[in-house]
Amino acid sequence: MKQTKKPLVVSRSGRFAAGPAADVARFTESISFDRRLWRQDIVGSIAHAAMLQKVGLITRPELGAILKGLRSIVHDIEDGKFRWREDLEDVHMNIEAELTRRTPAGAKLHTGRSRNDQVALDLRLWLREETRALEGEIVALQAAFVSLAKKEIETLIPGYTHLQRGQPVYLAHHLLAYVEMLERDQQRLAECRVRINVCPLGSGALAGSTLPLDREFVARLLGFVDRRGRAQVTQNSMDAVSDRDFAIEFCAVAALLATHISRTAEDLVLWASSEFNFIRIADAYTTGSSLMPQKRNPDVAELARGKSARVIGNLVALLTLLKGLPLTYNRDLQEDKQRLFDTVESVRTTVRIMAAMVKNITVNRAVCRAAAQDPLLLATDLAEYLVRKGVPFRQAHHAVGAAVALAEKLAKPLNQLTVAELQSIEKKFATDAAKIFDLDSAMARRRLPGSPGSREVKKQLARWGKKFRVRPV
C-alpha cells in the first residue's frame, strides 16, 4: 500500500505534545508581514552556513547542499512559486522547513543560532539597505529644490513670521532652507546606520553558544565592518537579541524627516492657493473636486503633510512597545516590524513623490515680485538706517513703528511719507531715507553669511549646485 508523504513540520520544541490551537496560530503568526525579510534571511543563512563549515560543524558537501537548496528557494520566491505556510509562523521557519524538505543537510543550518538573533540580524540587514536607498532619494529631492532655486534666482517673495509678512527674501533662499533641513536628515541617517551596522548573530536565544562559532567571520561576510574593515559584532548577547534601539533611532530620524517634508508641503499648499498665487503645481500632481468643477487641489502636498502623522505615530508605538519589556526577548517584539516597515515605506514614497512634484512647479514671478515690493517689508531696514546714524536700536525701532502708524493714519504707503513727516517723528531721518525702499539695493545690502542677500544666495546656490551637479539655468 502506497503511503502518502506528510508535509514536513519543523518543530519549535519537543516540549509540547501538540501544536497550538488554530486561533492561537492565527494570532501569533507573522509570516503575513515578515516574509518581506526573506532575502535578508537567506543571505544571513548563507553566511551562517559558511561559518559552520569553516569551524567544522558541517562538512563541505553539506554546505554545498545547503547553498544549492537556498538558491533554489530564492528562485521559487522570485518566480512566485514558493508556498508560504501560516502554520510555520514566520519567515525563518518557512525557509528552514522548505530547505530541510529539499536536503537533509538543512536540518543542521540552525546550529548555533536562535530565531531571536536571526530576526535581529534580518532587521539590521534590511534596514541598512533601506537607509542607503532613502539617502539617495533625499539627495534627489534636494537636487529638485536646487534646480528650482537656480531657475528662480532673481525671484523675490516676502519672508514670513507668524504667517505675517516680515522681510523680503529670494525664493531661492527659501527653497535652500529645505535643502539644509534635508541635509541634516541625511547626516542623521548616516549616523544611524553606524549603529545599525553591528552583527548580532551568534548571540543565540540570549546566552550565546558553547559551540566554536566565528562571529567575526560572519560579520565580515555580511558587511558588518567599520571603515577600516574591522568586524562589528554586538558585545552583550542579552542586549543583542532584545535591542531595537536601531529601529527606534531610525524611526526618530524618519519622523523628523517627515516633519520637514510636512512643513515644506505646508508652504507649497499656501503658495498654490488663490490668496498667495505664488506657484502653480502641474495638473498631474493636483486633483479636482467631485462637486466644484473649478478646483485644483494640492492633494499630493497635503498627503505628504499627512504622512508625517503616521510616521510620528509609529515612533511612539515602538517606544511604547519597548518601555516595559524585561530582558531579554519577548514576543511583544514581533510588533516592531509592521511599524518599522510602514515608516520606511511612508517616508520613501513621500520623498520620491515630493521630488517629482517639485520638478513640476512653475513660479508666478510677477505675483511674487508684487508681494515682495510691499514697502512694509523694509521697515527693519529703515530702523537700521537710523542705527547707522547713531540712533539706539530700541529708539530707532520705536520711531519706525510710529512712522508705520502715521502712514496708516494718512492712508499712504510707508515709502510715500515725506521727509518732513518722517522728521516729525525722528530728526535723524533725511532725504536719503527714500533710498532704503529700493528693493534690489536692499537685497544687495544683505551680505552676512547665511543671509538672503544677492551675493550670498548665489554663493549658496553654487555650493549646492556643485554638490548635486545641477547646472546653471
C-alpha positions as CSV (number, residue, x, y, z in Angstrom):
1,M,0.0,0.0,0.0
2,K,1.4,3.4,-1.1
3,Q,2.0,5.8,1.8
4,T,1.3,9.5,1.3
5,K,4.1,11.7,2.4
6,K,3.2,14.1,5.2
7,P,4.3,17.7,4.9
8,L,7.4,18.3,6.9
9,V,7.0,20.4,10.0
10,V,10.0,21.9,11.8
11,S,9.0,21.7,15.4
12,R,10.0,24.6,17.7
13,S,10.4,22.2,20.6
14,G,9.9,18.6,21.7
15,R,8.4,20.1,24.9
16,F,4.8,20.2,23.5
17,A,2.6,17.2,22.7
18,A,0.6,19.1,20.2
19,G,0.7,22.2,18.2
20,P,-1.1,25.5,19.0
21,A,-4.8,25.9,18.6
22,A,-5.9,27.3,15.2
23,D,-6.9,30.6,16.7
24,V,-3.6,30.9,18.5
25,A,-1.7,30.1,15.3
26,R,-3.6,32.9,13.5
27,F,-3.0,35.3,16.4
28,T,0.7,34.6,16.7
29,E,1.7,34.3,13.0
30,S,3.9,37.0,11.5
31,I,4.5,35.4,8.0
32,S,1.8,37.7,6.6
33,F,4.2,40.7,7.0
34,D,7.7,39.4,7.9
35,R,8.0,37.5,4.6
36,R,9.5,40.7,3.1
37,L,12.6,39.8,5.1
38,W,13.1,36.6,3.0
39,R,16.1,37.8,1.1
40,Q,17.9,39.0,4.2
41,D,17.1,35.8,6.0
42,I,18.6,33.7,3.2
43,V,21.7,36.0,2.9
44,G,22.2,35.6,6.7
45,S,21.7,31.8,6.4
46,I,24.3,31.5,3.6
47,A,26.9,33.4,5.8
48,H,26.0,31.3,8.8
49,A,26.3,28.0,6.9
50,A,29.7,29.1,5.5
51,M,30.8,29.8,9.1
52,L,29.6,26.4,10.3
53,Q,31.6,24.7,7.6
54,K,34.7,26.8,8.4
55,V,34.6,25.8,12.1
56,G,33.9,22.1,11.3
57,L,30.3,21.8,12.4
58,I,29.1,20.8,8.9
59,T,31.0,19.2,6.0
60,R,31.8,20.8,2.7
61,P,29.2,18.6,0.9
62,E,26.6,19.6,3.4
63,L,27.4,23.3,2.8
64,G,27.1,22.7,-0.9
65,A,23.7,21.1,-0.4
66,I,22.5,23.9,1.8
67,L,23.6,26.6,-0.6
68,K,22.0,24.8,-3.5
69,G,18.8,24.4,-1.6
70,L,18.8,28.1,-0.6
71,R,19.4,29.2,-4.1
72,S,16.5,27.1,-5.4
73,I,14.3,28.7,-2.8
74,V,15.4,32.2,-3.9
75,H,14.3,31.3,-7.5
76,D,11.0,30.0,-6.3
77,I,10.2,33.1,-4.3
78,E,11.2,35.4,-7.1
79,D,9.0,33.4,-9.5
80,G,6.1,33.5,-7.1
81,K,6.1,29.7,-6.7
82,F,7.0,29.5,-3.1
83,R,4.2,28.5,-0.7
84,W,4.2,30.5,2.5
85,R,2.7,28.5,5.3
86,E,0.9,30.2,8.2
87,D,1.3,27.2,10.4
88,L,5.1,27.7,10.3
89,E,4.6,31.2,11.9
90,D,7.4,33.3,10.3
91,V,9.8,33.7,7.5
92,H,12.6,31.9,9.3
93,M,10.7,28.7,9.9
94,N,9.1,28.7,6.4
95,I,12.5,28.9,4.7
96,E,14.2,26.4,7.1
97,A,11.4,23.9,6.7
98,E,11.5,24.1,3.0
99,L,15.2,23.8,2.9
100,T,15.1,20.7,5.2
101,R,12.5,19.2,2.9
102,R,14.8,19.7,-0.1
103,T,18.0,18.5,1.6
104,P,18.7,16.6,4.9
105,A,21.6,19.0,5.5
106,G,19.1,21.7,6.0
107,A,18.4,20.3,9.5
108,K,21.9,21.4,10.5
109,L,21.5,25.1,9.4
110,H,20.1,26.2,12.7
111,T,23.1,25.0,14.6
112,G,24.3,27.7,17.0
113,R,21.6,30.2,16.3
114,S,18.1,31.1,17.5
115,R,15.2,32.9,15.9
116,N,16.0,35.7,18.4
117,D,19.4,36.6,16.9
118,Q,18.2,35.6,13.5
119,V,15.4,38.1,13.3
120,A,17.7,40.8,14.8
121,L,20.1,40.1,12.0
122,D,17.5,40.2,9.3
123,L,16.1,43.5,10.5
124,R,19.6,45.1,10.6
125,L,20.4,43.8,7.1
126,W,17.1,45.1,5.8
127,L,17.2,48.5,7.4
128,R,20.8,49.0,6.4
129,E,19.7,48.6,2.7
130,E,16.7,50.8,3.2
131,T,18.6,53.7,4.8
132,R,21.0,53.7,1.8
133,A,18.2,53.8,-0.6
134,L,16.4,56.6,1.3
135,E,19.6,58.7,1.4
136,G,19.7,58.6,-2.4
137,E,16.0,59.6,-2.6
138,I,16.7,62.5,-0.2
139,V,19.5,63.7,-2.5
140,A,17.1,63.6,-5.4
141,L,14.7,65.8,-3.5
142,Q,17.5,68.2,-2.6
143,A,18.6,68.4,-6.2
144,A,15.0,69.2,-7.3
145,F,14.9,72.1,-4.9
146,V,18.3,73.3,-6.0
147,S,17.2,73.1,-9.7
148,L,14.1,75.1,-9.0
149,A,16.1,77.7,-6.9
150,K,18.5,78.2,-9.8
151,K,15.6,78.9,-12.2
152,E,14.2,81.4,-9.7
153,I,17.5,83.1,-8.7
154,E,16.1,86.6,-9.3
155,T,12.6,85.9,-7.8
156,L,11.8,87.8,-4.6
157,I,9.0,86.9,-2.1
158,P,8.0,88.1,1.3
159,G,9.6,86.1,4.2
160,Y,7.1,85.3,6.9
161,T,6.9,85.0,10.7
162,H,3.6,84.1,12.4
163,L,2.4,83.8,8.7
164,Q,2.6,87.6,8.5
165,R,4.9,89.4,6.0
166,G,8.3,90.1,7.6
167,Q,11.2,90.9,5.3
168,P,12.0,90.3,1.6
169,V,13.9,87.2,0.7
170,Y,14.8,85.5,-2.6
171,L,12.6,82.5,-3.3
172,A,15.9,80.6,-3.9
173,H,16.9,81.3,-0.3
174,H,13.6,79.9,1.0
175,L,14.0,76.8,-1.2
176,L,17.5,76.2,0.1
177,A,16.2,76.2,3.6
178,Y,14.5,72.9,2.8
179,V,17.8,71.7,1.3
180,E,19.5,72.5,4.6
181,M,16.9,70.6,6.6
182,L,17.2,67.5,4.3
183,E,21.0,67.6,4.6
184,R,20.7,67.2,8.4
185,D,18.3,64.4,7.8
186,Q,20.8,62.7,5.6
187,Q,23.5,63.1,8.1
188,R,21.4,61.6,10.8
189,L,20.6,58.7,8.6
190,A,24.3,58.0,8.1
191,E,25.0,58.2,11.8
192,C,22.0,55.9,12.5
193,R,23.4,53.4,10.0
194,V,26.6,53.1,12.1
195,R,24.6,51.7,14.9
196,I,22.5,49.5,12.6
197,N,25.7,48.0,11.1
198,V,26.5,45.7,14.0
199,C,26.1,41.9,13.7
200,P,24.0,40.2,16.4
201,L,24.3,36.7,15.0
202,G,26.0,34.3,17.5
203,S,24.1,35.7,20.5
204,G,21.7,32.7,20.3
205,A,18.5,32.9,22.3
206,L,20.1,35.1,24.9
207,A,23.3,33.4,26.1
208,G,25.4,32.7,23.0
209,S,26.5,29.1,22.4
210,T,29.1,26.6,23.6
211,L,29.9,25.8,20.0
212,P,33.1,27.2,18.4
213,L,31.3,29.8,16.3
214,D,33.2,32.5,14.5
215,R,31.1,35.6,14.8
216,E,33.6,38.0,13.3
217,F,33.8,35.8,10.1
218,V,30.0,36.0,9.7
219,A,30.1,39.8,10.3
220,R,32.7,40.3,7.6
221,L,30.8,38.2,5.1
222,L,27.7,40.2,5.7
223,G,29.5,43.6,5.5
224,F,29.2,44.4,9.2
225,V,32.5,46.2,9.3
226,D,33.8,49.7,10.1
227,R,35.7,52.0,7.8
228,R,38.9,50.0,8.4
229,G,37.2,46.7,7.6
230,R,37.1,45.5,11.2
231,A,34.2,43.2,12.1
232,Q,31.5,44.9,14.1
233,V,29.7,42.4,16.4
234,T,27.4,43.0,19.4
235,Q,29.2,42.8,22.8
236,N,26.4,41.5,25.0
237,S,24.2,38.6,24.0
238,M,21.2,39.6,26.1
239,D,21.2,43.1,24.8
240,A,21.7,41.9,21.2
241,V,18.5,39.8,21.0
242,S,16.3,42.4,22.8
243,D,17.8,45.6,21.3
244,R,15.5,47.5,18.9
245,D,17.2,50.8,19.6
246,F,18.4,50.9,16.0
247,A,14.8,50.6,14.7
248,I,13.6,53.3,17.1
249,E,16.5,55.6,16.2
250,F,15.7,55.2,12.5
251,C,12.0,55.9,13.2
252,A,13.0,59.0,15.1
253,V,15.1,60.2,12.2
254,A,12.3,59.3,9.8
255,A,9.8,61.2,12.0
256,L,11.9,64.4,11.8
257,L,12.4,63.9,8.0
258,A,8.6,63.5,7.7
259,T,8.1,66.7,9.8
260,H,10.5,68.6,7.5
261,I,8.6,67.3,4.5
262,S,5.3,68.3,6.1
263,R,6.5,71.9,6.7
264,T,7.7,72.1,3.1
265,A,4.3,70.8,1.9
266,E,2.5,73.3,4.0
267,D,4.4,76.2,2.3
268,L,3.6,74.7,-1.1
269,V,-0.1,74.4,-0.2
270,L,-0.2,78.0,0.9
271,W,1.7,79.3,-2.1
272,A,-0.6,77.4,-4.5
273,S,-3.7,78.9,-3.1
274,S,-5.5,81.8,-4.8
275,E,-4.7,84.0,-1.9
276,F,-1.0,83.7,-2.4
277,N,-0.8,82.5,-6.1
278,F,3.0,82.3,-5.9
279,I,3.2,78.9,-7.6
280,R,1.3,76.6,-9.9
281,I,1.6,72.8,-9.4
282,A,1.2,70.9,-12.6
283,D,-2.1,69.2,-13.3
284,A,-0.5,65.7,-12.9
285,Y,0.2,66.5,-9.3
286,T,-3.2,68.0,-8.3
287,T,-6.7,66.7,-8.2
288,G,-10.2,68.1,-8.8
289,S,-13.4,68.2,-6.8
290,S,-16.3,65.8,-7.2
291,L,-18.6,68.8,-6.8
292,M,-16.8,72.0,-7.6
293,P,-15.5,71.9,-11.2
294,Q,-13.1,74.9,-10.8
295,K,-11.0,73.3,-8.1
296,R,-7.3,72.3,-8.4
297,N,-6.5,70.7,-5.1
298,P,-2.8,70.2,-4.0
299,D,-3.6,66.7,-2.8
300,V,-0.1,65.4,-3.2
301,A,1.4,68.0,-1.0
302,E,-1.5,67.6,1.5
303,L,-0.9,63.8,1.7
304,A,2.8,64.3,2.1
305,R,1.9,66.6,5.0
306,G,-0.5,64.0,6.4
307,K,2.0,61.1,6.2
308,S,4.0,62.7,9.0
309,A,1.2,61.8,11.4
310,R,1.6,58.0,10.8
311,V,5.4,58.2,10.9
312,I,5.4,60.0,14.2
313,G,2.7,57.6,15.5
314,N,4.9,54.6,14.5
315,L,7.8,56.1,16.5
316,V,5.6,56.5,19.6
317,A,4.3,52.9,19.1
318,L,7.8,51.5,19.1
319,L,8.8,53.5,22.2
320,T,5.7,52.3,24.0
321,L,6.3,48.7,22.9
322,L,9.8,48.6,24.5
323,K,9.3,50.7,27.6
324,G,8.1,47.8,29.8
325,L,9.9,44.8,28.5
326,P,12.2,42.8,30.7
327,L,15.4,41.3,29.3
328,T,15.7,39.5,27.0
329,Y,13.5,38.6,24.1
330,N,9.7,38.9,24.5
331,R,7.1,38.1,21.8
332,D,5.9,41.7,22.0
333,L,8.9,42.5,19.8
334,Q,7.1,40.8,16.9
335,E,5.0,44.0,16.8
336,D,8.1,46.1,15.8
337,K,8.1,45.1,12.1
338,Q,4.8,46.5,10.9
339,R,5.6,49.9,12.5
340,L,9.1,49.8,11.0
341,F,8.0,48.6,7.6
342,D,5.3,51.2,7.4
343,T,7.7,54.0,8.4
344,V,10.2,53.1,5.7
345,E,7.5,52.8,3.0
346,S,5.8,56.0,4.0
347,V,9.0,58.2,4.0
348,R,10.5,56.7,0.9
349,T,7.3,57.1,-1.2
350,T,6.7,60.6,0.2
351,V,10.3,61.7,-0.6
352,R,10.0,60.3,-4.1
353,I,6.7,61.9,-4.9
354,M,7.8,65.3,-3.5
355,A,10.8,65.3,-5.7
356,A,8.6,64.6,-8.7
357,M,6.1,67.3,-7.7
358,V,8.8,70.0,-7.2
359,K,10.1,69.3,-10.7
360,N,6.6,70.2,-11.9
361,I,6.1,73.5,-10.2
362,T,6.1,76.8,-12.0
363,V,6.5,80.2,-10.3
364,N,4.3,83.2,-10.9
365,R,7.2,85.7,-10.8
366,A,5.1,88.8,-11.3
367,V,2.8,87.9,-8.4
368,C,5.9,87.2,-6.2
369,R,7.6,90.4,-7.1
370,A,4.4,92.5,-6.4
371,A,4.2,90.9,-3.0
372,A,7.8,91.5,-2.2
373,Q,7.5,95.2,-3.1
374,D,5.4,95.9,-0.1
375,P,7.3,98.8,1.5
376,L,6.5,97.5,5.0
377,L,8.9,94.6,4.3
378,L,11.7,97.1,4.6
379,A,10.6,98.7,7.9
380,T,13.5,96.9,9.6
381,D,15.9,98.3,7.0
382,L,14.6,101.7,7.8
383,A,15.3,101.2,11.5
384,E,18.8,100.1,10.7
385,Y,19.2,103.2,8.6
386,L,18.7,105.2,11.8
387,V,21.1,102.9,13.7
388,R,23.8,103.8,11.2
389,K,23.1,107.5,12.0
390,G,23.8,106.8,15.7
391,V,20.2,106.2,16.9
392,P,20.0,103.4,19.5
393,F,18.2,100.4,18.1
394,R,15.3,100.5,20.5
395,Q,14.7,104.2,19.8
396,A,15.0,103.5,16.1
397,H,12.6,100.6,16.3
398,H,10.1,102.9,18.1
399,A,10.5,105.6,15.6
400,V,9.8,103.4,12.6
401,G,6.8,101.9,14.4
402,A,5.5,105.4,14.8
403,A,6.2,106.1,11.1
404,V,4.2,102.9,10.1
405,A,1.3,104.1,12.3
406,L,1.5,107.6,10.7
407,A,1.4,106.0,7.2
408,E,-1.7,104.0,8.2
409,K,-3.4,107.1,9.6
410,L,-2.6,109.1,6.4
411,A,-3.7,106.1,4.2
412,K,-0.4,106.1,2.3
413,P,2.4,103.6,1.8
414,L,5.3,103.8,4.2
415,N,7.7,104.8,1.4
416,Q,5.5,107.7,0.4
417,L,5.9,109.6,3.7
418,T,7.7,112.9,3.2
419,V,10.9,113.8,4.9
420,A,9.0,116.4,6.9
421,E,6.6,113.7,8.1
422,L,9.4,111.4,9.0
423,Q,11.3,114.1,10.8
424,S,8.2,114.9,12.8
425,I,9.0,111.6,14.4
426,E,12.8,111.4,14.4
427,K,15.1,114.3,13.4
428,K,17.8,111.9,12.1
429,F,15.6,111.0,9.1
430,A,16.9,112.7,5.9
431,T,16.3,112.8,2.2
432,D,18.4,109.6,1.7
433,A,15.8,107.6,3.7
434,A,13.9,107.1,0.4
435,K,16.8,105.0,-1.0
436,I,16.1,102.4,1.7
437,F,13.0,101.3,-0.2
438,D,14.8,100.3,-3.4
439,L,14.3,96.5,-3.3
440,D,17.3,95.4,-5.3
441,S,19.6,97.6,-3.3
442,A,18.1,96.3,-0.1
443,M,18.9,92.7,-1.2
444,A,22.4,93.7,-2.1
445,R,23.0,95.2,1.4
446,R,22.4,91.7,3.0
447,R,26.0,90.5,3.0
448,L,26.2,88.4,6.1
449,P,27.0,84.6,5.7
450,G,23.7,82.7,5.6
451,S,21.7,85.8,4.7
452,P,19.2,86.1,1.8
453,G,21.4,88.8,0.1
454,S,22.1,88.6,-3.7
455,R,25.7,87.7,-3.4
456,E,25.3,85.2,-0.6
457,V,22.3,83.4,-2.3
458,K,24.4,82.9,-5.5
459,K,27.2,81.6,-3.4
460,Q,25.0,79.0,-1.7
461,L,23.4,78.0,-5.0
462,A,26.8,77.5,-6.5
463,R,27.8,75.3,-3.5
464,W,24.7,73.1,-3.6
465,G,24.7,73.1,-7.4
466,K,28.2,71.7,-7.4
467,K,27.3,69.0,-4.8
468,F,24.3,67.8,-6.7
469,R,25.7,68.6,-10.2
470,V,22.8,70.9,-11.0
471,R,23.8,73.1,-13.9
472,P,23.0,76.8,-14.0
473,V,19.9,77.7,-16.0
